[in-house]
Amino acid sequence: MKTNIFTVALSFLSVAAVAQKSEIRDAGDAVEDGNYAEAKTELQTAESMLSEANEKWTERFYLYKGQAYLGNGENASLEDLEIAAEAFQKAQEMGNEEEAVQGFEQVRNALVQSAINDQNTEDFESASDKLYYSYQLNKQDTLYLYYAAANSLNGQDYTTALEYYKDLKELGYDGSGVEYLATNVETGEEEIMSTKEQRDIMLKTGEYENPQERKIPSKKGEIAKNIALIYIQEGEDEKAIDAIKDAKAENPDNIALLQAEADVYYRMGNKEKYNELMQEMVKKNPNDPNVYYNLGVTAAELGDNEKAIEYYKQALEIDPEMTNARMNIVVAILAKERAIIDEMNGLGMSKEDNKRYEELEEERKEIYEQAVPYLEKVIESDPENENVIRTAINIYNQLGEQEKAAELKARLE
């Protein structure tokens, strides 16, 4: 009786093993034919009996599973690529040193390419997740952690971006190096090659020309700066100041860091330190129109419109085509009108009040006349800007220049 039961059990195991081998083999055939969905179905059935398979078939199972979930590498989800990576790793652990290793690298390439596609569609969260997972698969490739942080920052996921940037800082990530470039003969576009050897091979094909090498500067300063800017965004000013000090140690001449530090002190109410830093910015970059433009913006926010106008004019002296500076001069000039209108509205009907009203009308007219040359120049450089055109129409009407107002109005019809 015992012998019969044992025989039946052996017979059952034999049938199960044969069935499982068949399904694994069918999965491999489906992968080879590009029928990845069919392969997944076969593998799911075989997996329930995987403990009965020998090492050879178990290794094949994981290899085919990796290939099935990788697919052709296009449009694969992060979940599928994670499954594929784990399967290839298991196949490699079981002795498959060629196909499994190759498949694993294909997974990483697919992750990066998919992340690039996500970036192009501004799906920064997905791009960050894929790049971070690629980094986790090989933590020697810290470049992927850097790009994951950048995508989280672009997607305004400041918590994740801060975590990744702090990891990069602790790892001592530098990011400097050399880029190898060549021009695609067909498209005329300059392309970056992964290595000098690859670039040289592509040149020999005749499809590329004009080899170039470009130094990549250290990213330590940028990382420290972004940590500080995230703290500012999150309202943690004291931590931002500490981070900025670290950032300045890495990149003491970075104007963006000085501007960020100045902004933090301004938010903290330390106007003395704020002004000190702003003047330091001017000394470091006396010929940078953006420095004066930023000084103008901040002065306007502080309510000092005269100082703001002065800074905007300095920016225009360096870059006469800086339309934003010219438009901000218009805004700063017209801001003076508010006090005049308030005073006019507070006057009574006495003779003295009427006289003062007329004086204020003249002052208001002078403000409009000051703004007009800048406004006209803005319209000249940006003729499709409807908001600017409407502002000019209103001013021309106030100045009694009906023909000019009508001419601009016709542009809006």
MARPA-688610 format. One record per residue (C-alpha): x, y, z; residue number from 1. Coordinates in steps of 0.2 Angstrom, whole numbers. Layout:
REM MARPA-688610
NODE     u     v     w baro
NODE     X     Y     Z  NUM
...
//
This chain:
REM MARPA-688610
NODE     u     v     w baro
NODE     0     0     0    1
NODE    14    12     4    2
NODE    23     7   -12    3
NODE     8    12   -22    4
NODE     6    29   -14    5
NODE    25    33   -17    6
NODE    23    28   -35    7
NODE     9    39   -38    8
NODE    18    54   -29    9
NODE    33    51   -40   10
NODE    22    50   -56   11
NODE    13    67   -51   12
NODE    30    76   -48   13
NODE    36    70   -65   14
NODE    21    76   -74   15
NODE    22    93   -65   16
NODE    40    95   -70   17
NODE    37    91   -88   18
NODE    22   103   -89   19
NODE    33   116   -81   20
NODE    48   114   -93   21
NODE    35   115  -107   22
NODE    28   132  -101   23
NODE    46   139   -98   24
NODE    51   133  -116   25
NODE    35   141  -123   26
NODE    39   157  -114   27
NODE    56   157  -122   28
NODE    49   154  -139   29
NODE    36   168  -136   30
NODE    50   180  -131   31
NODE    60   176  -147   32
NODE    45   180  -157   33
NODE    42   196  -148   34
NODE    25   190  -140   35
NODE    30   197  -123   36
NODE    12   196  -116   37
NODE    10   178  -120   38
NODE    27   175  -112   39
NODE    22   183   -96   40
NODE     6   172   -96   41
NODE    17   156   -98   42
NODE    29   161   -85   43
NODE    15   165   -72   44
NODE     9   148   -74   45
NODE    26   140   -73   46
NODE    31   150   -57   47
NODE    18   141   -46   48
NODE    28   125   -49   49
NODE    46   133   -50   50
NODE    52   124   -34   51
NODE    51   108   -43   52
NODE    62   113   -57   53
NODE    81   110   -58   54
NODE    94   124   -58   55
NODE    95   124   -77   56
NODE    77   127   -80   57
NODE    75   139   -65   58
NODE    89   149   -73   59
NODE    80   149   -90   60
NODE    64   154   -81   61
NODE    72   170   -74   62
NODE    81   174   -90   63
NODE    65   173  -100   64
NODE    56   183   -86   65
NODE    68   197   -88   66
NODE    67   197  -107   67
NODE    48   196  -106   68
NODE    46   211   -94   69
NODE    59   221  -103   70
NODE    51   218  -120   71
NODE    58   229  -133   72
NODE    63   242  -121   73
NODE    51   255  -127   74
NODE    37   262  -117   75
NODE    40   249  -103   76
NODE    33   254   -86   77
NODE    44   256   -71   78
NODE    36   242   -63   79
NODE    40   230   -77   80
NODE    58   236   -78   81
NODE    60   233   -60   82
NODE    53   215   -62   83
NODE    65   213   -77   84
NODE    80   219   -67   85
NODE    77   207   -52   86
NODE    74   192   -64   87
NODE    91   196   -73   88
NODE   100   197   -57   89
NODE    93   180   -51   90
NODE    98   172   -68   91
NODE   115   180   -66   92
NODE   117   173   -48   93
NODE   113   156   -55   94
NODE   127   156   -67   95
NODE   121   165   -82   96
NODE   135   177   -85   97
NODE   132   183  -103   98
NODE   113   185  -107   99
NODE   108   190   -90  100
NODE   122   203   -89  101
NODE   117   210  -106  102
NODE    99   210  -101  103
NODE   102   219   -85  104
NODE   111   233   -95  105
NODE    97   234  -107  106
NODE    85   237   -92  107
NODE    96   251   -87  108
NODE    97   258  -104  109
NODE    78   257  -106  110
NODE    76   266   -89  111
NODE    87   280   -95  112
NODE    79   282  -112  113
NODE    61   281  -104  114
NODE    66   294   -92  115
NODE    72   306  -106  116
NODE    55   303  -115  117
NODE    47   308   -98  118
NODE    57   324   -97  119
NODE    52   328  -115  120
NODE    34   327  -110  121
NODE    37   336   -93  122
NODE    33   321   -83  123
NODE    47   325   -71  124
NODE    41   314   -57  125
NODE    41   298   -68  126
NODE    58   303   -75  127
NODE    65   305   -57  128
NODE    58   288   -51  129
NODE    66   279   -66  130
NODE    83   288   -65  131
NODE    84   285   -46  132
NODE    80   266   -49  133
NODE    94   265   -62  134
NODE   105   273   -49  135
NODE   100   260   -36  136
NODE   104   246   -48  137
NODE   122   252   -49  138
NODE   127   265   -36  139
NODE   143   269   -45  140
NODE   133   278   -57  141
NODE   130   293   -46  142
NODE   126   304   -62  143
NODE   109   296   -62  144
NODE   106   301   -44  145
NODE   110   319   -50  146
NODE    98   319   -64  147
NODE    85   311   -53  148
NODE    87   326   -41  149
NODE    86   338   -55  150
NODE    70   331   -62  151
NODE    62   331   -44  152
NODE    67   349   -43  153
NODE    59   353   -60  154
NODE    43   344   -54  155
NODE    43   355   -38  156
NODE    44   339   -28  157
NODE    56   348   -16  158
NODE    56   335    -2  159
NODE    63   321   -14  160
NODE    75   334   -23  161
NODE    82   339    -6  162
NODE    84   321    -1  163
NODE    94   317   -17  164
NODE   104   332   -17  165
NODE   109   329     1  166
NODE   114   311    -4  167
NODE   125   318   -18  168
NODE   133   330    -6  169
NODE   137   316     7  170
NODE   144   306    -7  171
NODE   155   320   -12  172
NODE   148   320   -30  173
NODE   158   331   -41  174
NODE   151   328   -59  175
NODE   166   336   -68  176
NODE   174   328   -83  177
NODE   175   329  -101  178
NODE   161   327  -114  179
NODE   165   320  -131  180
NODE   155   327  -146  181
NODE   154   325  -164  182
NODE   142   333  -178  183
NODE   129   321  -186  184
NODE   132   324  -205  185
NODE   114   320  -209  186
NODE   106   332  -196  187
NODE   119   344  -193  188
NODE   116   343  -175  189
NODE   130   341  -162  190
NODE   129   325  -152  191
NODE   137   319  -136  192
NODE   145   302  -136  193
NODE   147   292  -120  194
NODE   166   289  -122  195
NODE   180   295  -133  196
NODE   181   277  -140  197
NODE   163   278  -146  198
NODE   165   295  -153  199
NODE   181   289  -163  200
NODE   171   274  -170  201
NODE   157   285  -176  202
NODE   169   296  -185  203
NODE   176   282  -194  204
NODE   158   277  -201  205
NODE   158   294  -210  206
NODE   141   298  -202  207
NODE   149   310  -190  208
NODE   162   324  -191  209
NODE   170   339  -182  210
NODE   175   330  -166  211
NODE   175   341  -151  212
NODE   179   340  -132  213
NODE   171   350  -119  214
NODE   175   351  -101  215
NODE   161   348   -88  216
NODE   163   360   -73  217
NODE   161   353   -55  218
NODE   143   352   -49  219
NODE   147   354   -31  220
NODE   142   372   -30  221
NODE   126   369   -40  222
NODE   121   355   -28  223
NODE   124   366   -13  224
NODE   115   381   -21  225
NODE   100   370   -24  226
NODE    99   363    -7  227
NODE    99   381    -1  228
NODE    86   387   -13  229
NODE    75   372    -8  230
NODE    76   377    10  231
NODE    71   395     5  232
NODE    56   388    -4  233
NODE    51   378    11  234
NODE    53   394    22  235
NODE    67   386    32  236
NODE    78   402    32  237
NODE    91   397    45  238
NODE    95   381    36  239
NODE    96   390    20  240
NODE   109   402    27  241
NODE   119   387    33  242
NODE   117   379    16  243
NODE   122   394     6  244
NODE   138   396    17  245
NODE   143   378    11  246
NODE   138   383    -7  247
NODE   149   399    -6  248
NODE   164   389     0  249
NODE   162   378   -16  250
NODE   158   393   -27  251
NODE   162   410   -19  252
NODE   159   420   -35  253
NODE   142   413   -39  254
NODE   130   428   -42  255
NODE   115   417   -40  256
NODE   121   411   -22  257
NODE   124   430   -17  258
NODE   106   434   -24  259
NODE    99   419   -14  260
NODE   108   424     2  261
NODE   102   442     0  262
NODE    84   436    -3  263
NODE    85   426    13  264
NODE    91   441    24  265
NODE    78   452    16  266
NODE    64   439    21  267
NODE    72   439    39  268
NODE    70   458    40  269
NODE    89   460    40  270
NODE    90   475    28  271
NODE   107   480    32  272
NODE   115   463    28  273
NODE   103   463    12  274
NODE   110   479     6  275
NODE   128   474     9  276
NODE   126   458    -1  277
NODE   118   467   -15  278
NODE   132   479   -17  279
NODE   144   465   -16  280
NODE   135   458   -31  281
NODE   138   474   -41  282
NODE   157   474   -37  283
NODE   158   456   -43  284
NODE   149   459   -59  285
NODE   149   477   -64  286
NODE   145   473   -82  287
NODE   131   461   -79  288
NODE   114   468   -84  289
NODE   105   455   -74  290
NODE   113   460   -58  291
NODE   106   478   -60  292
NODE    90   471   -66  293
NODE    88   460   -50  294
NODE    93   475   -39  295
NODE    79   485   -48  296
NODE    66   471   -45  297
NODE    71   470   -26  298
NODE    71   489   -24  299
NODE    54   490   -32  300
NODE    48   477   -19  301
NODE    55   487    -5  302
NODE    45   502   -12  303
NODE    60   512   -18  304
NODE    54   515   -36  305
NODE    67   529   -39  306
NODE    81   517   -35  307
NODE    73   504   -45  308
NODE    72   515   -60  309
NODE    90   519   -58  310
NODE    95   501   -57  311
NODE    85   497   -73  312
NODE    93   511   -82  313
NODE   110   504   -78  314
NODE   104   487   -85  315
NODE    99   496  -101  316
NODE   115   505  -103  317
NODE   124   488  -103  318
NODE   110   479  -113  319
NODE    99   491  -123  320
NODE    88   476  -129  321
NODE    83   471  -111  322
NODE    64   473  -113  323
NODE    60   468   -96  324
NODE    70   481   -88  325
NODE    62   494   -99  326
NODE    44   488   -95  327
NODE    49   488   -77  328
NODE    54   506   -78  329
NODE    36   510   -85  330
NODE    29   500   -70  331
NODE    40   510   -57  332
NODE    35   527   -65  333
NODE    17   523   -65  334
NODE    18   517   -47  335
NODE    20   535   -42  336
NODE     2   539   -49  337
NODE    -6   530   -34  338
NODE    -1   543   -21  339
NODE    -7   557   -33  340
NODE   -24   549   -35  341
NODE   -26   546   -17  342
NODE   -23   564   -13  343
NODE   -34   570   -27  344
NODE   -48   559   -20  345
NODE   -46   566    -3  346
NODE   -48   584    -9  347
NODE   -64   595    -6  348
NODE   -72   608   -16  349
NODE   -63   624    -9  350
NODE   -53   636   -20  351
NODE   -37   630   -12  352
NODE   -42   612   -15  353
NODE   -46   615   -33  354
NODE   -30   623   -36  355
NODE   -21   608   -28  356
NODE   -31   597   -39  357
NODE   -25   605   -55  358
NODE    -7   604   -49  359
NODE    -9   586   -46  360
NODE   -17   584   -63  361
NODE    -1   591   -70  362
NODE    10   580   -60  363
NODE     0   565   -66  364
NODE     2   571   -84  365
NODE    21   572   -81  366
NODE    21   554   -75  367
NODE    13   548   -91  368
NODE    25   558  -101  369
NODE    39   550   -92  370
NODE    33   533   -95  371
NODE    28   535  -114  372
NODE    46   534  -122  373
NODE    49   518  -113  374
NODE    32   511  -117  375
NODE    34   515  -135  376
NODE    51   506  -135  377
NODE    43   491  -127  378
NODE    29   490  -141  379
NODE    43   492  -154  380
NODE    52   477  -148  381
NODE    36   467  -143  382
NODE    22   473  -155  383
NODE    11   458  -151  384
NODE    10   462  -132  385
NODE    -8   466  -129  386
NODE    -6   471  -111  387
NODE     7   484  -115  388
NODE    -3   491  -130  389
NODE   -19   493  -119  390
NODE    -8   502  -106  391
NODE    -2   514  -120  392
NODE   -19   517  -126  393
NODE   -25   522  -109  394
NODE   -10   534  -107  395
NODE   -13   542  -124  396
NODE   -31   545  -120  397
NODE   -26   553  -104  398
NODE   -13   564  -113  399
NODE   -26   569  -126  400
NODE   -17   560  -140  401
NODE   -32   552  -148  402
NODE   -24   548  -165  403
NODE   -10   538  -157  404
NODE   -23   529  -146  405
NODE   -34   525  -161  406
NODE   -19   519  -171  407
NODE   -14   506  -157  408
NODE   -33   502  -154  409
NODE   -33   496  -172  410
NODE   -20   483  -169  411
NODE   -31   475  -157  412
NODE   -46   473  -168  413
//
